[in-house]
Amino acid sequence: MRTSSSRRPESRTTTVVPKTCVFCDEKIGTPDAEDGDALRRFLSPQVKMLPRRKTGTCAKHQRQVARAIKRAREIGYLPYTGQRR
């Protein structure tokens, strides 16, 4: 016999707003490696690249963002690692 405490709580319905690609919406061409400040929004606090599901970019622009971040790191506009504590 089941007790009432073993039941799962009723799921709450939430409306999920789909994220849209910033580059497609604003008709921006390709992300620029020399604009390090704009590329920081695609990095986590640990300076890791964020996935598409978190940033909302389309596949085409996510590849371009990844390439731009790698170039910006090599040029010196973005760090390879986060700040040490």
C-alpha positions in Angstrom: 0.0 0.0 0.0 1.3 3.4 -0.9 1.5 6.2 1.4 0.8 9.8 0.5 4.4 10.8 1.2 5.8 8.6 -1.6 3.8 10.5 -4.3 5.5 12.9 -6.6 4.5 16.5 -6.3 2.3 17.7 -9.0 4.3 19.2 -11.9 3.9 22.9 -12.5 3.5 23.9 -16.0 6.0 26.5 -17.1 6.0 28.3 -20.4 9.4 28.0 -22.0 10.4 31.0 -24.1 12.6 29.8 -27.0 15.9 31.6 -27.2 16.7 33.1 -30.5 20.0 33.7 -32.2 21.4 37.2 -31.5 23.2 37.3 -34.8 20.2 36.3 -36.8 17.8 38.7 -35.0 20.0 41.7 -35.2 21.3 40.9 -38.7 24.9 40.9 -37.6 27.3 39.2 -39.9 29.9 37.2 -38.2 31.3 37.5 -34.7 34.5 39.5 -34.6 37.5 38.1 -32.7 38.8 41.6 -32.0 35.6 42.4 -30.0 36.4 40.6 -26.8 33.8 42.3 -24.7 31.0 41.1 -27.0 32.3 37.6 -27.0 32.4 37.5 -23.1 28.6 36.9 -23.1 29.3 33.5 -24.7 31.7 32.5 -21.9 31.0 31.2 -18.4 32.6 32.7 -15.3 35.3 30.0 -15.6 36.0 31.3 -19.1 34.6 28.2 -20.8 32.5 28.5 -24.0 28.8 28.2 -23.3 26.7 25.7 -25.3 24.0 26.6 -27.8 21.2 25.6 -25.4 22.3 28.3 -23.0 23.2 31.1 -25.4 20.4 30.5 -27.9 22.6 30.9 -31.0 21.9 28.9 -34.1 24.4 26.1 -35.2 26.0 28.3 -37.9 26.7 31.2 -35.6 27.7 28.9 -32.7 30.5 27.6 -34.9 31.5 31.1 -35.8 31.5 32.2 -32.1 33.6 29.3 -31.1 36.1 30.1 -33.8 36.1 33.8 -32.9 36.7 33.0 -29.2 39.6 30.7 -30.0 41.2 33.4 -32.2 40.6 36.1 -29.5 42.3 33.9 -27.0 45.3 33.4 -29.3 45.5 37.1 -30.1 45.2 38.0 -26.4 41.8 39.7 -26.2 40.4 36.9 -24.0 42.0 34.8 -21.3 42.5 31.0 -21.6 41.7 30.5 -17.9 39.6 32.3 -15.3 40.9 34.3 -12.4 42.7 32.4 -9.6 41.3 32.8 -6.1 
